[in-house]
Amino acid sequence: MRSPIKVITVEREYGSRGGEFAHELATRLGWRLMDSELVASAARAAGVAPELAAKYDERLDPWYYRYGKVFWHDSAYPMTGIGEDQVFDSQRMLALMRKQMEDAAKEGSCVLVGRGAACALACHPGCFHVFVYATAKAKRDWFMNAFPKQAQNADQLLAAFDKRRAAVIKKFYQQDWCARGLYHMLLNSAMGMEAMMEATLGAAGLKEYEGIGASRQIGTVGESCAE
């Protein structure tokens, strides 16, 4: 299904400056940015503290919790008096954020950062999906500058962060986080912020926001989307 672009999702490798790019893109377009707001809104919807929700952001529950949850559901002695909507864990937070993403996509004019947005909105018309990556050296340099006290473990920590993100997407959406087919465009941040901006606006047909007027129809990326 082809529609004019009203939503852009930005997935990013840790250290690629993809989050920074998303913020600048939202500012350039004058669109709503949904990054940490997704976590805060999920906390409000669940009635939990933002600090608790932040602990589940782009992370799976510990293996022993997931094992216990399966046991509670399958056991002859399930938990009584506790509904799914009374348990707050990573799965519930992801479900709440997915609902927010879908609602935001209906309203349009927003940039969504990470957290499976490309998967959640794969079949939603009017969405343009971007994946930002960087070279190992560029990510290492960024990390060492941002966290100098942990510089000696930069490569391990960078890899661990992306591994957690990939595991969340695999568990909740059954998709490979960095699979090319999930995205309309892959951007190497080595090209620089301005070039990334120009490439995205041009490919998404959003040059009209800069007075050029090049709107176009863009198709969805989901394999099972209805035509």
N, CA and C atoms as a LAMMPS dump frame, in Angstrom:
ITEM: TIMESTEP
0
ITEM: NUMBER OF ATOMS
681
ITEM: BOX BOUNDS ff ff ff
-5.0000000000000000e+02 5.0000000000000000e+02
-5.0000000000000000e+02 5.0000000000000000e+02
-5.0000000000000000e+02 5.0000000000000000e+02
ITEM: ATOMS id mol type element x y z
1 1 1 N 0.85 -1.195 0
2 1 2 C 0 0 0
3 1 3 C 0.885 1.243 0
4 2 1 N 0.608 2.176 -0.91
5 2 2 C 1.429 3.373 -1.039
6 2 3 C 0.68 4.605 -0.539
7 3 1 N 1.364 5.4 0.273
8 3 2 C 0.768 6.609 0.845
9 3 3 C 1.851 7.654 1.064
10 4 1 N 1.47 8.931 1.146
11 4 2 C 2.444 9.976 1.511
12 4 3 C 2.96 9.714 2.92
13 5 1 N 4.198 10.061 3.166
14 5 2 C 4.814 9.786 4.467
15 5 3 C 4.368 10.792 5.527
16 6 1 N 3.886 10.248 6.645
17 6 2 C 3.467 11.068 7.778
18 6 3 C 4.177 10.667 9.069
19 7 1 N 4.909 9.539 9.005
20 7 2 C 5.615 9.012 10.18
21 7 3 C 6.984 8.492 9.739
22 8 1 N 8.018 8.761 10.517
23 8 2 C 9.342 8.188 10.269
24 8 3 C 9.791 7.454 11.524
25 9 1 N 10.216 6.214 11.364
26 9 2 C 10.792 5.474 12.496
27 9 3 C 12.303 5.413 12.292
28 10 1 N 13.036 5.543 13.373
29 10 2 C 14.499 5.511 13.321
30 10 3 C 15.005 4.444 14.285
31 11 1 N 15.473 3.337 13.739
32 11 2 C 16.15 2.331 14.548
33 11 3 C 17.631 2.634 14.455
34 12 1 N 18.4 2.252 15.48
35 12 2 C 19.799 2.653 15.487
36 12 3 C 20.683 1.708 16.275
37 13 1 N 21.895 1.527 15.763
38 13 2 C 22.913 0.836 16.531
39 13 3 C 23.345 1.755 17.656
40 14 1 N 23.69 1.165 18.794
41 14 2 C 24.161 1.962 19.914
42 14 3 C 25.492 2.593 19.552
43 15 1 N 25.585 3.905 19.709
44 15 2 C 26.811 4.61 19.387
45 15 3 C 26.851 5.154 17.976
46 16 1 N 25.796 4.916 17.19
47 16 2 C 25.779 5.386 15.798
48 16 3 C 25.292 6.827 15.677
49 17 1 N 24.822 7.403 16.772
50 17 2 C 24.241 8.749 16.808
51 17 3 C 22.883 8.789 16.107
52 18 1 N 22.256 7.61 15.996
53 18 2 C 20.938 7.545 15.383
54 18 3 C 19.879 8.282 16.181
55 19 1 N 19.985 8.245 17.508
56 19 2 C 19.034 8.968 18.339
57 19 3 C 19.158 10.467 18.131
58 20 1 N 20.401 10.942 18.039
59 20 2 C 20.642 12.363 17.782
60 20 3 C 20.059 12.769 16.431
61 21 1 N 20.246 11.905 15.437
62 21 2 C 19.698 12.166 14.109
63 21 3 C 18.172 12.27 14.162
64 22 1 N 17.524 11.361 14.903
65 22 2 C 16.066 11.381 15.014
66 22 3 C 15.574 12.676 15.64
67 23 1 N 16.283 13.137 16.667
68 23 2 C 15.904 14.387 17.323
69 23 3 C 16.017 15.56 16.349
70 24 1 N 17.115 15.614 15.595
71 24 2 C 17.297 16.704 14.643
72 24 3 C 16.282 16.625 13.509
73 25 1 N 15.952 15.408 13.097
74 25 2 C 14.965 15.221 12.032
75 25 3 C 13.594 15.724 12.467
76 26 1 N 13.193 15.382 13.685
77 26 2 C 11.902 15.838 14.199
78 26 3 C 11.864 17.365 14.278
79 27 1 N 12.975 17.957 14.703
80 27 2 C 13.044 19.411 14.788
81 27 3 C 12.936 20.04 13.398
82 28 1 N 13.65 19.467 12.431
83 28 2 C 13.626 19.999 11.073
84 28 3 C 12.215 19.946 10.484
85 29 1 N 11.513 18.856 10.748
86 29 2 C 10.168 18.686 10.196
87 29 3 C 9.099 19.404 11.011
88 30 1 N 9.42 19.727 12.266
89 30 2 C 8.414 20.295 13.151
90 30 3 C 7.432 19.246 13.622
91 31 1 N 7.91 17.984 13.679
92 31 2 C 7.074 16.859 14.073
93 31 3 C 7.327 16.493 15.537
94 32 1 N 6.389 15.758 16.082
95 32 2 C 6.507 15.258 17.462
96 32 3 C 7.578 14.173 17.523
97 33 1 N 8.45 14.261 18.503
98 33 2 C 9.478 13.245 18.727
99 33 3 C 9.002 12.294 19.811
100 34 1 N 9.062 10.995 19.525
101 34 2 C 8.685 9.988 20.516
102 34 3 C 9.88 9.074 20.752
103 35 1 N 10.617 9.381 21.794
104 35 2 C 11.794 8.61 22.174
105 35 3 C 11.595 8.171 23.621
106 36 1 N 12.172 8.897 24.569
107 36 2 C 11.959 8.56 25.983
108 36 3 C 10.499 8.758 26.381
109 37 1 N 9.763 9.539 25.59
110 37 2 C 8.342 9.737 25.864
111 37 3 C 7.572 8.416 25.811
112 38 1 N 8.021 7.493 24.964
113 38 2 C 7.364 6.186 24.874
114 38 3 C 7.438 5.45 26.209
115 39 1 N 8.596 5.544 26.843
116 39 2 C 8.792 4.874 28.14
117 39 3 C 7.962 5.554 29.218
118 40 1 N 7.995 6.892 29.252
119 40 2 C 7.237 7.631 30.264
120 40 3 C 5.741 7.406 30.114
121 41 1 N 5.252 7.354 28.874
122 41 2 C 3.821 7.14 28.646
123 41 3 C 3.405 5.741 29.039
124 42 1 N 4.284 4.769 28.781
125 42 2 C 3.986 3.389 29.192
126 42 3 C 3.885 3.302 30.712
127 43 1 N 4.763 4.021 31.401
128 43 2 C 4.73 4.035 32.867
129 43 3 C 3.417 4.624 33.365
130 44 1 N 2.981 5.724 32.758
131 44 2 C 1.716 6.345 33.168
132 44 3 C 0.542 5.409 32.916
133 45 1 N 0.54 4.748 31.769
134 45 2 C -0.56 3.849 31.431
135 45 3 C -0.635 2.665 32.386
136 46 1 N 0.535 2.208 32.841
137 46 2 C 0.577 1.052 33.744
138 46 3 C 0.473 1.447 35.206
139 47 1 N 0.604 2.744 35.478
140 47 2 C 0.537 3.203 36.856
141 47 3 C 1.765 2.845 37.67
142 48 1 N 2.938 2.869 37.003
143 48 2 C 4.187 2.569 37.709
144 48 3 C 5.117 3.773 37.601
145 49 1 N 6.154 3.781 38.412
146 49 2 C 7.108 4.891 38.408
147 49 3 C 7.926 4.879 37.114
148 50 1 N 8.238 6.05 36.564
149 50 2 C 9.062 6.126 35.348
150 50 3 C 10.411 5.428 35.512
151 51 1 N 10.955 5.481 36.729
152 51 2 C 12.25 4.84 36.988
153 51 3 C 12.152 3.325 36.81
154 52 1 N 11.018 2.756 37.204
155 52 2 C 10.827 1.313 37.036
156 52 3 C 10.699 0.977 35.558
157 53 1 N 9.912 1.749 34.839
158 53 2 C 9.737 1.501 33.409
159 53 3 C 11.064 1.598 32.666
160 54 1 N 11.902 2.544 33.064
161 54 2 C 13.192 2.741 32.393
162 54 3 C 14.068 1.495 32.504
163 55 1 N 13.906 0.734 33.577
164 55 2 C 14.704 -0.479 33.763
165 55 3 C 14.34 -1.557 32.745
166 56 1 N 13.147 -1.46 32.163
167 56 2 C 12.696 -2.457 31.188
168 56 3 C 12.895 -1.976 29.752
169 57 1 N 13.385 -0.762 29.586
170 57 2 C 13.501 -0.179 28.25
171 57 3 C 14.502 -0.955 27.396
172 58 1 N 14.017 -1.52 26.288
173 58 2 C 14.819 -2.283 25.341
174 58 3 C 15.607 -3.408 26.013
175 59 1 N 14.951 -4.055 26.966
176 59 2 C 15.546 -5.195 27.656
177 59 3 C 14.509 -6.294 27.833
178 60 1 N 14.972 -7.541 27.823
179 60 2 C 14.101 -8.665 28.146
180 60 3 C 14.099 -8.876 29.655
181 61 1 N 13.051 -9.509 30.143
182 61 2 C 13.036 -9.899 31.552
183 61 3 C 14.099 -10.971 31.767
184 62 1 N 14.63 -11.105 32.993
185 62 2 C 15.619 -12.153 33.27
186 62 3 C 15.062 -13.534 32.925
187 63 1 N 15.937 -14.456 32.576
188 63 2 C 15.495 -15.786 32.156
189 63 3 C 14.669 -16.492 33.228
190 64 1 N 15.048 -16.295 34.5
191 64 2 C 14.335 -16.984 35.57
192 64 3 C 12.916 -16.434 35.734
193 65 1 N 12.73 -15.141 35.414
194 65 2 C 11.379 -14.571 35.462
195 65 3 C 10.538 -15.145 34.331
196 66 1 N 11.127 -15.219 33.117
197 66 2 C 10.381 -15.757 31.98
198 66 3 C 10.017 -17.205 32.204
199 67 1 N 10.926 -17.964 32.8
200 67 2 C 10.65 -19.371 33.101
201 67 3 C 9.519 -19.479 34.116
202 68 1 N 9.583 -18.638 35.151
203 68 2 C 8.543 -18.666 36.173
204 68 3 C 7.196 -18.26 35.618
205 69 1 N 7.186 -17.311 34.684
206 69 2 C 5.921 -16.858 34.104
207 69 3 C 5.262 -17.977 33.313
208 70 1 N 6.076 -18.713 32.566
209 70 2 C 5.54 -19.861 31.831
210 70 3 C 4.973 -20.885 32.801
211 71 1 N 5.68 -21.106 33.893
212 71 2 C 5.223 -22.071 34.894
213 71 3 C 3.89 -21.637 35.503
214 72 1 N 3.774 -20.328 35.823
215 72 2 C 2.534 -19.818 36.406
216 72 3 C 1.345 -20.024 35.474
217 73 1 N 1.584 -19.842 34.17
218 73 2 C 0.496 -19.981 33.208
219 73 3 C 0.126 -21.455 32.972
220 74 1 N 1.132 -22.324 32.974
221 74 2 C 0.899 -23.722 32.632
222 74 3 C 0.664 -24.623 33.833
223 75 1 N 1.008 -24.118 35
224 75 2 C 0.912 -24.949 36.198
225 75 3 C -0.528 -25.247 36.595
226 76 1 N -0.68 -26.34 37.332
227 76 2 C -1.997 -26.668 37.882
228 76 3 C -2.334 -25.735 39.033
229 77 1 N -1.332 -24.914 39.432
230 77 2 C -1.523 -23.958 40.531
231 77 3 C -1.167 -22.554 40.06
232 78 1 N -1.923 -22.023 39.108
233 78 2 C -1.606 -20.696 38.592
234 78 3 C -1.814 -19.623 39.641
235 79 1 N -1.204 -18.452 39.399
236 79 2 C -1.418 -17.321 40.296
237 79 3 C -2.879 -16.92 40.223
238 80 1 N -3.472 -16.706 41.347
239 80 2 C -4.881 -16.313 41.385
240 80 3 C -4.988 -14.868 41.842
241 81 1 N -6.006 -14.195 41.305
242 81 2 C -6.259 -12.821 41.723
243 81 3 C -5.369 -11.791 41.071
244 82 1 N -4.507 -12.219 40.133
245 82 2 C -3.602 -11.285 39.466
246 82 3 C -3.823 -11.382 37.956
247 83 1 N -4.311 -10.329 37.367
248 83 2 C -4.535 -10.298 35.934
249 83 3 C -3.293 -9.837 35.199
250 84 1 N -3.26 -10.076 33.869
251 84 2 C -2.113 -9.667 33.069
252 84 3 C -1.875 -8.161 33.152
253 85 1 N -2.972 -7.403 33.291
254 85 2 C -2.825 -5.949 33.332
255 85 3 C -2.341 -5.442 34.681
256 86 1 N -2.144 -6.37 35.638
257 86 2 C -1.624 -5.98 36.943
258 86 3 C -0.152 -6.334 37.103
259 87 1 N 0.405 -6.995 36.095
260 87 2 C 1.815 -7.371 36.125
261 87 3 C 2.574 -6.464 35.17
262 88 1 N 3.609 -5.807 35.662
263 88 2 C 4.41 -4.942 34.802
264 88 3 C 5.759 -5.596 34.572
265 89 1 N 6.026 -5.918 33.319
266 89 2 C 7.304 -6.487 32.93
267 89 3 C 7.632 -5.981 31.525
268 90 1 N 8.705 -6.481 30.948
269 90 2 C 9.117 -5.969 29.642
270 90 3 C 8.079 -6.257 28.565
271 91 1 N 7.425 -7.393 28.653
272 91 2 C 6.42 -7.742 27.648
273 91 3 C 5.236 -6.778 27.694
274 92 1 N 4.788 -6.464 28.913
275 92 2 C 3.663 -5.537 29.01
276 92 3 C 4.076 -4.14 28.56
277 93 1 N 5.299 -3.718 28.911
278 93 2 C 5.729 -2.404 28.504
279 93 3 C 5.825 -2.307 26.982
280 94 1 N 6.316 -3.345 26.333
281 94 2 C 6.396 -3.348 24.883
282 94 3 C 5.003 -3.295 24.255
283 95 1 N 4.051 -3.998 24.869
284 95 2 C 2.684 -3.971 24.358
285 95 3 C 2.085 -2.573 24.494
286 96 1 N 2.344 -1.914 25.617
287 96 2 C 1.844 -0.549 25.829
288 96 3 C 2.49 0.419 24.836
289 97 1 N 3.803 0.248 24.598
290 97 2 C 4.477 1.129 23.655
291 97 3 C 4.002 0.883 22.231
292 98 1 N 3.705 -0.361 21.906
293 98 2 C 3.194 -0.653 20.562
294 98 3 C 1.86 0.059 20.336
295 99 1 N 1.009 0.038 21.35
296 99 2 C -0.282 0.728 21.237
297 99 3 C -0.052 2.233 21.03
298 100 1 N 0.907 2.804 21.756
299 100 2 C 1.226 4.224 21.588
300 100 3 C 1.708 4.517 20.171
301 101 1 N 2.568 3.639 19.649
302 101 2 C 3.092 3.815 18.307
303 101 3 C 1.978 3.779 17.272
304 102 1 N 1.083 2.826 17.428
305 102 2 C -0.02 2.695 16.477
306 102 3 C -0.937 3.912 16.538
307 103 1 N -1.203 4.396 17.752
308 103 2 C -2.042 5.596 17.903
309 103 3 C -1.345 6.816 17.295
310 104 1 N -0.032 6.929 17.537
311 104 2 C 0.729 8.066 17.009
312 104 3 C 0.752 8.036 15.48
313 105 1 N 0.864 6.827 14.919
314 105 2 C 0.902 6.702 13.465
315 105 3 C -0.423 7.135 12.836
316 106 1 N -1.524 6.907 13.527
317 106 2 C -2.823 7.338 13.018
318 106 3 C -2.918 8.862 12.992
319 107 1 N -2.297 9.499 13.983
320 107 2 C -2.299 10.962 14.032
321 107 3 C -1.299 11.55 13.038
322 108 1 N -0.161 10.868 12.867
323 108 2 C 0.859 11.317 11.928
324 108 3 C 1.745 12.413 12.476
325 109 1 N 2.644 12.899 11.618
326 109 2 C 3.583 13.982 11.957
327 109 3 C 4.401 13.661 13.203
328 110 1 N 5.06 12.498 13.207
329 110 2 C 5.881 12.121 14.353
330 110 3 C 7.088 11.303 13.902
331 111 1 N 8.145 11.354 14.711
332 111 2 C 9.351 10.56 14.519
333 111 3 C 9.467 9.634 15.725
334 112 1 N 9.487 8.33 15.475
335 112 2 C 9.544 7.324 16.539
336 112 3 C 10.943 6.724 16.592
337 113 1 N 11.503 6.619 17.784
338 113 2 C 12.876 6.151 17.941
339 113 3 C 12.926 4.746 18.542
340 114 1 N 13.429 3.792 17.752
341 114 2 C 13.696 2.444 18.233
342 114 3 C 12.497 1.709 18.785
343 115 1 N 12.778 0.763 19.688
344 115 2 C 11.766 0.014 20.428
345 115 3 C 10.796 -0.758 19.539
346 116 1 N 11.305 -1.212 18.395
347 116 2 C 10.495 -2.042 17.506
348 116 3 C 9.48 -1.291 16.676
349 117 1 N 9.632 0.026 16.555
350 117 2 C 8.642 0.818 15.823
351 117 3 C 8.509 0.363 14.377
352 118 1 N 9.628 0.02 13.74
353 118 2 C 9.564 -0.425 12.345
354 118 3 C 8.764 -1.708 12.206
355 119 1 N 8.851 -2.583 13.196
356 119 2 C 8.081 -3.834 13.179
357 119 3 C 6.613 -3.567 13.489
358 120 1 N 6.365 -2.738 14.491
359 120 2 C 4.995 -2.439 14.902
360 120 3 C 4.204 -1.775 13.777
361 121 1 N 4.893 -0.983 12.962
362 121 2 C 4.211 -0.197 11.93
363 121 3 C 4.559 -0.661 10.517
364 122 1 N 5.04 -1.894 10.393
365 122 2 C 5.477 -2.406 9.087
366 122 3 C 4.374 -2.358 8.037
367 123 1 N 3.141 -2.579 8.455
368 123 2 C 2.018 -2.59 7.512
369 123 3 C 1.171 -1.33 7.58
370 124 1 N 1.633 -0.353 8.339
371 124 2 C 0.861 0.878 8.475
372 124 3 C 1.242 1.83 7.345
373 125 1 N 0.296 2.215 6.502
374 125 2 C 0.62 3.125 5.394
375 125 3 C 1.085 4.482 5.893
376 126 1 N 1.953 5.102 5.117
377 126 2 C 2.43 6.435 5.469
378 126 3 C 3.615 6.454 6.398
379 127 1 N 4.26 5.289 6.611
380 127 2 C 5.423 5.206 7.499
381 127 3 C 6.691 4.934 6.694
382 128 1 N 7.769 5.595 7.071
383 128 2 C 9.064 5.434 6.412
384 128 3 C 10.059 4.978 7.472
385 129 1 N 10.721 3.857 7.226
386 129 2 C 11.559 3.226 8.249
387 129 3 C 13.045 3.339 7.905
388 130 1 N 13.817 3.855 8.861
389 130 2 C 15.248 4.103 8.671
390 130 3 C 16.049 3.331 9.723
391 131 1 N 17.174 2.777 9.302
392 131 2 C 18.105 2.128 10.233
393 131 3 C 19.442 2.851 10.127
394 132 1 N 19.928 3.35 11.257
395 132 2 C 21.206 4.076 11.295
396 132 3 C 22.282 3.17 11.896
397 133 1 N 23.383 3.04 11.186
398 133 2 C 24.501 2.236 11.676
399 133 3 C 25.784 3.052 11.575
400 134 1 N 26.871 2.491 12.071
401 134 2 C 28.16 3.181 12.021
402 134 3 C 29.275 2.161 12.03
403 135 1 N 30.469 2.591 11.672
404 135 2 C 31.62 1.696 11.726
405 135 3 C 31.967 1.404 13.178
406 136 1 N 32.679 0.326 13.392
407 136 2 C 33.095 -0.032 14.748
408 136 3 C 33.944 1.069 15.361
409 137 1 N 34.823 1.654 14.558
410 137 2 C 35.685 2.727 15.066
411 137 3 C 34.866 3.948 15.473
412 138 1 N 33.901 4.326 14.647
413 138 2 C 33.079 5.503 14.957
414 138 3 C 32.3 5.287 16.249
415 139 1 N 31.757 4.088 16.425
416 139 2 C 31.003 3.802 17.654
417 139 3 C 31.937 3.76 18.863
418 140 1 N 33.12 3.203 18.661
419 140 2 C 34.092 3.143 19.763
420 140 3 C 34.516 4.554 20.176
421 141 1 N 34.775 5.406 19.204
422 141 2 C 35.173 6.785 19.506
423 141 3 C 34.06 7.521 20.249
424 142 1 N 32.828 7.326 19.805
425 142 2 C 31.687 7.968 20.48
426 142 3 C 31.588 7.497 21.92
427 143 1 N 31.72 6.187 22.12
428 143 2 C 31.593 5.619 23.463
429 143 3 C 32.691 6.122 24.384
430 144 1 N 33.906 6.146 23.891
431 144 2 C 35.036 6.576 24.721
432 144 3 C 34.912 8.038 25.117
433 145 1 N 34.317 8.82 24.251
434 145 2 C 34.096 10.23 24.568
435 145 3 C 32.95 10.403 25.562
436 146 1 N 31.899 9.581 25.396
437 146 2 C 30.728 9.684 26.271
438 146 3 C 30.95 9.045 27.636
439 147 1 N 31.722 7.945 27.657
440 147 2 C 31.943 7.203 28.909
441 147 3 C 33.435 6.889 29.08
442 148 1 N 34.237 7.902 29.321
443 148 2 C 35.692 7.698 29.388
444 148 3 C 36.136 6.695 30.452
445 149 1 N 35.389 6.583 31.53
446 149 2 C 35.784 5.655 32.597
447 149 3 C 35.598 4.191 32.201
448 150 1 N 34.79 3.956 31.165
449 150 2 C 34.547 2.589 30.707
450 150 3 C 35.169 2.34 29.335
451 151 1 N 36.068 3.212 28.938
452 151 2 C 36.638 3.165 27.593
453 151 3 C 37.28 1.824 27.257
454 152 1 N 37.929 1.199 28.23
455 152 2 C 38.64 -0.049 27.951
456 152 3 C 37.683 -1.192 27.61
457 153 1 N 36.42 -1.048 27.967
458 153 2 C 35.436 -2.092 27.668
459 153 3 C 34.449 -1.654 26.58
460 154 1 N 34.842 -0.669 25.79
461 154 2 C 33.935 -0.074 24.809
462 154 3 C 33.336 -1.1 23.858
463 155 1 N 34.17 -1.919 23.24
464 155 2 C 33.671 -2.86 22.234
465 155 3 C 32.68 -3.859 22.828
466 156 1 N 32.998 -4.375 24.014
467 156 2 C 32.116 -5.355 24.655
468 156 3 C 30.774 -4.733 25.032
469 157 1 N 30.815 -3.523 25.572
470 157 2 C 29.577 -2.876 26.015
471 157 3 C 28.715 -2.444 24.831
472 158 1 N 29.339 -1.967 23.77
473 158 2 C 28.596 -1.61 22.566
474 158 3 C 27.885 -2.83 21.985
475 159 1 N 28.603 -3.937 21.907
476 159 2 C 28.022 -5.164 21.358
477 159 3 C 26.903 -5.686 22.243
478 160 1 N 27.092 -5.592 23.563
479 160 2 C 26.084 -6.092 24.495
480 160 3 C 24.785 -5.299 24.387
481 161 1 N 24.903 -3.991 24.212
482 161 2 C 23.715 -3.147 24.119
483 161 3 C 22.888 -3.522 22.893
484 162 1 N 23.545 -3.67 21.748
485 162 2 C 22.82 -4.027 20.53
486 162 3 C 22.272 -5.452 20.599
487 163 1 N 22.995 -6.323 21.283
488 163 2 C 22.515 -7.694 21.442
489 163 3 C 21.214 -7.714 22.233
490 164 1 N 21.11 -6.867 23.267
491 164 2 C 19.882 -6.779 24.048
492 164 3 C 18.731 -6.25 23.191
493 165 1 N 19.007 -5.23 22.403
494 165 2 C 17.971 -4.692 21.53
495 165 3 C 17.471 -5.754 20.554
496 166 1 N 18.408 -6.473 19.96
497 166 2 C 18.039 -7.508 18.994
498 166 3 C 17.205 -8.606 19.653
499 167 1 N 17.56 -8.971 20.871
500 167 2 C 16.831 -10.023 21.583
501 167 3 C 15.391 -9.611 21.873
502 168 1 N 15.186 -8.345 22.214
503 168 2 C 13.839 -7.842 22.488
504 168 3 C 12.972 -7.928 21.241
505 169 1 N 13.502 -7.477 20.098
506 169 2 C 12.742 -7.494 18.848
507 169 3 C 12.441 -8.925 18.427
508 170 1 N 13.4 -9.806 18.598
509 170 2 C 13.206 -11.216 18.235
510 170 3 C 12.12 -11.852 19.087
511 171 1 N 12.128 -11.563 20.368
512 171 2 C 11.164 -12.151 21.292
513 171 3 C 9.754 -11.614 21.068
514 172 1 N 9.636 -10.306 20.923
515 172 2 C 8.317 -9.685 20.875
516 172 3 C 7.723 -9.65 19.47
517 173 1 N 8.567 -9.459 18.456
518 173 2 C 8.062 -9.326 17.081
519 173 3 C 8.469 -10.481 16.164
520 174 1 N 9.303 -11.389 16.664
521 174 2 C 9.803 -12.509 15.854
522 174 3 C 10.476 -12.013 14.577
523 175 1 N 11.243 -10.949 14.709
524 175 2 C 11.964 -10.377 13.575
525 175 3 C 13.429 -10.164 13.953
526 176 1 N 14.289 -10.199 12.947
527 176 2 C 15.698 -9.899 13.168
528 176 3 C 15.876 -8.387 13.112
529 177 1 N 16.317 -7.825 14.2
530 177 2 C 16.396 -6.377 14.403
531 177 3 C 17.088 -5.632 13.272
532 178 1 N 18.181 -6.178 12.749
533 178 2 C 18.942 -5.462 11.716
534 178 3 C 18.693 -6 10.311
535 179 1 N 17.607 -6.755 10.126
536 179 2 C 17.295 -7.279 8.794
537 179 3 C 16.967 -6.135 7.837
538 180 1 N 17.606 -6.116 6.698
539 180 2 C 17.43 -5.01 5.751
540 180 3 C 15.984 -4.85 5.295
541 181 1 N 15.263 -5.967 5.197
542 181 2 C 13.896 -5.917 4.694
543 181 3 C 12.913 -5.171 5.57
544 182 1 N 13.305 -4.852 6.799
545 182 2 C 12.412 -4.116 7.706
546 182 3 C 12.421 -2.619 7.431
547 183 1 N 13.406 -2.156 6.659
548 183 2 C 13.624 -0.718 6.522
549 183 3 C 13.612 -0.263 5.066
550 184 1 N 13.162 0.971 4.867
551 184 2 C 13.231 1.569 3.543
552 184 3 C 14.643 2.056 3.232
553 185 1 N 15.374 2.459 4.278
554 185 2 C 16.685 3.073 4.063
555 185 3 C 17.649 2.723 5.188
556 186 1 N 18.896 2.399 4.817
557 186 2 C 19.976 2.177 5.771
558 186 3 C 20.95 3.329 5.632
559 187 1 N 21.291 3.963 6.735
560 187 2 C 22.171 5.134 6.697
561 187 3 C 23.415 4.908 7.544
562 188 1 N 24.588 5.107 6.94
563 188 2 C 25.84 5.077 7.681
564 188 3 C 26.078 6.495 8.207
565 189 1 N 26.143 6.655 9.515
566 189 2 C 26.273 7.997 10.086
567 189 3 C 27.591 8.672 9.734
568 190 1 N 28.514 7.93 9.09
569 190 2 C 29.763 8.531 8.644
570 190 3 C 29.506 9.622 7.601
571 191 1 N 28.335 9.572 6.959
572 191 2 C 28.03 10.565 5.93
573 191 3 C 27.727 11.934 6.53
574 192 1 N 27.477 11.992 7.843
575 192 2 C 27.22 13.262 8.51
576 192 3 C 25.739 13.561 8.635
577 193 1 N 25.402 14.345 9.644
578 193 2 C 24 14.618 9.953
579 193 3 C 23.255 15.298 8.806
580 194 1 N 23.88 16.283 8.196
581 194 2 C 23.185 17.023 7.15
582 194 3 C 22.907 16.139 5.937
583 195 1 N 23.877 15.326 5.558
584 195 2 C 23.673 14.416 4.427
585 195 3 C 22.612 13.367 4.753
586 196 1 N 22.607 12.879 6.001
587 196 2 C 21.582 11.92 6.421
588 196 3 C 20.194 12.554 6.338
589 197 1 N 20.119 13.807 6.76
590 197 2 C 18.858 14.53 6.728
591 197 3 C 18.366 14.682 5.294
592 198 1 N 19.264 15.117 4.413
593 198 2 C 18.907 15.326 3.014
594 198 3 C 18.461 14.022 2.367
595 199 1 N 19.194 12.94 2.644
596 199 2 C 18.862 11.647 2.052
597 199 3 C 17.489 11.162 2.513
598 200 1 N 17.215 11.317 3.799
599 200 2 C 15.936 10.849 4.345
600 200 3 C 14.768 11.668 3.817
601 201 1 N 14.905 12.978 3.844
602 201 2 C 13.827 13.848 3.365
603 201 3 C 13.562 13.613 1.882
604 202 1 N 14.638 13.424 1.129
605 202 2 C 14.472 13.189 -0.293
606 202 3 C 13.813 11.856 -0.591
607 203 1 N 14.311 10.78 0.056
608 203 2 C 13.773 9.445 -0.198
609 203 3 C 12.328 9.316 0.269
610 204 1 N 12.002 10.005 1.354
611 204 2 C 10.639 9.924 1.898
612 204 3 C 9.677 10.887 1.202
613 205 1 N 10.201 11.685 0.275
614 205 2 C 9.335 12.627 -0.425
615 205 3 C 8.853 13.753 0.452
616 206 1 N 9.722 14.207 1.365
617 206 2 C 9.328 15.242 2.316
618 206 3 C 10.07 16.553 2.074
619 207 1 N 10.574 16.749 0.9
620 207 2 C 11.289 17.98 0.602
621 207 3 C 10.383 19.206 0.678
622 208 1 N 9.061 18.959 0.617
623 208 2 C 8.161 20.107 0.69
624 208 3 C 8.29 20.852 2.006
625 209 1 N 8.822 20.165 3.035
626 209 2 C 9.012 20.832 4.322
627 209 3 C 10.136 21.858 4.241
628 210 1 N 10.933 21.777 3.181
629 210 2 C 11.997 22.756 2.989
630 210 3 C 11.702 23.623 1.771
631 211 1 N 10.42 23.633 1.353
632 211 2 C 10 24.501 0.269
633 211 3 C 10.325 24.001 -1.119
634 212 1 N 10.624 22.694 -1.263
635 212 2 C 10.998 22.165 -2.57
636 212 3 C 9.825 21.457 -3.243
637 213 1 N 8.931 20.87 -2.421
638 213 2 C 7.722 20.272 -2.959
639 213 3 C 7.947 19.029 -3.785
640 214 1 N 8.372 17.933 -3.134
641 214 2 C 8.645 16.699 -3.871
642 214 3 C 7.938 15.509 -3.246
643 215 1 N 6.689 15.691 -2.835
644 215 2 C 5.947 14.615 -2.169
645 215 3 C 5.769 13.424 -3.099
646 216 1 N 5.869 12.206 -2.521
647 216 2 C 5.665 11.001 -3.319
648 216 3 C 4.994 9.929 -2.481
649 217 1 N 4.521 8.889 -3.148
650 217 2 C 3.854 7.781 -2.48
651 217 3 C 4.9 6.707 -2.156
652 218 1 N 4.905 6.216 -0.907
653 218 2 C 5.864 5.214 -0.464
654 218 3 C 5.123 3.969 -0.003
655 219 1 N 5.607 2.786 -0.382
656 219 2 C 4.965 1.541 0.003
657 219 3 C 5.368 1.065 1.385
658 220 1 N 4.571 0.154 1.963
659 220 2 C 4.895 -0.455 3.253
660 220 3 C 5.956 -1.535 3.053
661 221 1 N 6.581 -1.981 4.16
662 221 2 C 7.659 -2.97 4.056
663 221 3 C 7.273 -4.337 4.584
664 222 1 N 6.154 -4.451 5.3
665 222 2 C 5.751 -5.738 5.876
666 222 3 C 5.435 -6.773 4.808
667 223 1 N 5.911 -8.011 4.999
668 223 2 C 5.702 -9.06 4.01
669 223 3 C 4.255 -9.556 3.939
670 224 1 N 3.524 -9.417 5.051
671 224 2 C 2.161 -9.942 5.09
672 224 3 C 1.103 -8.83 5.063
673 225 1 N 1.495 -7.637 4.624
674 225 2 C 0.552 -6.524 4.599
675 225 3 C -0.492 -6.741 3.509
676 226 1 N -1.731 -6.382 3.836
677 226 2 C -2.793 -6.466 2.85
678 226 3 C -2.628 -5.331 1.849
679 227 1 N -2.817 -5.639 0.57
680 227 2 C -2.704 -4.611 -0.469
681 227 3 C -3.956 -3.756 -0.51
